[in-house]
C-alpha cells in the first residue's frame, strides 16, 4: 500500500454456546490468525473459533 496504513484483513471470530459471535482480533496473515484461533480453541471451552478474511469494503469474503 502506498498510503502508509497497515492492512489487517484476517479476523478471528468467536461464537459462544448461545450463538453470539464476536471479533477477537485482526491479523496481517492467515497463518497468524489461525495460530491464535487454534490456541484459543485448544482451551476446551464451549466457544468455537475460526478465521475469516475481510475484503476491501470491510465485509467477510470466502476463500
N, C-alpha and C positions, 0 to 999 in steps of 0.2 A: 504494500500500500504506500502511496506517496504522501498521504496526509499526516503521517506520524502516529496514527492510532493503532492500538493493538486489537487484533481480531480474535475473539474467543467464541468460535462457532459451535463448540461441543458442550452439551448440557448433561449433567447427571440429574435424573429425575427420581424422586422417591414417591411411592404410593403406599399409604398406610392401610391397615386392615379394615378401615371404613371406606376405602376407595378414594380418599382425598389425595391429590397429587401436589407435590412441592418441588420447586427448583432447588437443588442442593448447591450447585456451583456451575461455573462456566470455565471451560478449559480450551487451550490452544490446539491440542491434538486429541484425536480419538483415543490413542493409547493412554494418555494421561487421564482422560475422563474414565476410561474403562478400568484403570487401576484403582481409582477412587471408588467407583461403583462396586467392584469386586471386594475391596476392603470393607466397605460398609455392609455389603450383603453377607459376608462371612461371619458377621457378629451374631447371626442366628435369630434375629428378631423377626416379627411378622411382616415387616416392611419389605417391599420389593424395590430394587434399584435398577435403572437401565440408563443407557446413553442415547441421546438424540442429537442430531445436527440441526442447527438453525440456519436458514437462508439469509440472504442479504436484506430481505424485507422483515426479518425477525420472527418468521414462522418456522415450525419444525418441518423438515424435509425427510423423505425416505431415501435411504442409501441405494 
